[in-house]
Amino acid sequence: MGVVTKRSSMTYFSDPKDHYSHRVRIVLAEKGVTVDLVDADSANVPAEVSEINPYSTLPTLVDRELTLFETSVMMEYLDERFPHPPLLPVYPVARAESRQFICRIERDWCPLVRTITGGKNKEAVATAAKDLKDSLVSIAPIFAEKPFFMSDEFTLVDCCLAPILWRLEYYDIKLPRTRQVMPLLEYMDRMFNRESFKESLTELEREMRPGYFSK
């Protein structure tokens, strides 16, 4: 991965297939941060993580004496510690709107992804996949208004949204190539071809869309 170049005071324990872990890897790549990346399985969390994270969860970010285990906190911390390029708007109203968009993603789409990836009940998985697809199709036209999600600049909102969109085909969700959905499909291509996004991908994540970058 491009964000891992040498030993560093910062260590990121990341699940190589989890969209929450992925969002922080995008921020790290966008900022050009040198970090020790430790791939781990969320179902078998390393003892080292359990010792420093009271919830024994992934991802976990360690920066010297600081340990963070909530991705929204990680992303904002990285944005403040490494201010260039900024990934949140300068003005309070716009910053609040960005945080609100992230909250909507967390409340509306992340639970559906959790049901899909849980895979315990086929009917529940199918319903969640349909709900996620229908929701994305319904909002697709708004992606025609700005180059990024409701913004002229790449922000933390895009860092949260892009990992979910990258996984759609892996979840057997195929968006229709209709006029209504085209703005979303074009947004996806812009995100996926962004250098920081490509650098953020693990081998397991690249396999979710095999051949995408050779098109």
KAJO-V459344 format. One record per helix or strand of 3 or more residues. SS is the DSSP state (H for helix, E for strand). FROM is the first residue (numbers start at 1). TO is the last residue. If there is no record, write none. Layout:
SS_FROM_TO + SS_FROM_TO
This chain:
E_10_14 + H_19_31 + E_36_39 + H_47_52 + E_60_63 + E_66_68 + H_71_81 + H_92_118 + H_122_144 + H_156_166 + H_169_171 + H_179_192 + H_195_200 + H_203_209 + H_212_214
